[in-house]
Amino acid sequence: MENTTDSVLIDAAKQYLQEVVTKKGSNLKLVAKKSGLTEWWVHAFREGKIKNPSAQKIELLLTSAGFTVSVLKELQADKDFS
């Protein structure tokens, strides 16, 4: 995944979805169900069709995947100040 943004949260979410689609037995439908997001939204986000995803949806996606969002936010803050 070459595309990176200025957002640690968005980059982490995209990396997670990339890992999901490459794992056997995992799919985006399960990710959508677990996170409470629509399947359409998860696919559109992964494909880069959603240019400015809401922080709330990104946090839902990452939290359902087991990420600690507060740690990622700290990384973002560090990145913003560097």
N, C-alpha and C positions, 0 to 999 in steps of 0.2 A: 504494500500500500504506500504509494509515493506521496499522495496528497496529504499535506498537513495544514492545519489551520493555526490560528493564534490561540486556540482554546485547548487546554489540556483535557477538559471534559469531553469535548467533541472528538478529539483524536483518540481518546481511550474508548469511547463508545464505538467508533468506526473500527478500531482494531479488534475489539471484542466481537463485533458482528462478522468480521473477516474470519476470525478463528472459529466461530460457530459454523459457518458454511463450509469450512474445510474439514471439520470433524465428522466422522461417521456417526449416524444416529442423532445428530443435532440438526435443527433447522430453524428458520426464522419464524415459522408459525408458532413453534413452542416458545420462542423468545417473546413474541407478541403477546401470547396468552399469559405467560408468567409476569410480564411487566405491566399488563393492563392496557397496552397500546394496540392500535389496530395493525393488522398484518400489512395493510397498504402503507401505513406510516413507516413501519420498520423497513420495508423494502425500499420505499422512496428515499428514506434517510441514507440507507446503505449505498444506494446508487448515486447519491449526491444531488438528488432532485429537490431536496429541502435545503435551501440556502441559509436560512436563519432559524434553526430549530430552537424551540423554547427550552430554557434551562430546566423547567419542570419535567419535560418529556425526556430529556437527556438523563436527568437524575433518576427518573423511574426506570429507565433502561439499565443504567449502571447499578443501581441498588438491587434490582432483581437479579443481576449477574453476580452479586456478591462483592462489588467494589465498595470501598469506603469513600463516599463522595467528599467528606470533609477533608480527607488527605489529598484528594485530587484538587480540591479548591485551594488548599495551602500551596500545592505545587504551582497552580495557576497564579496565585498572588506573588510567589517568588519569581515566576517568569515575567509577570507584568512589571516588576520593579528592577529587573536586570537590563 
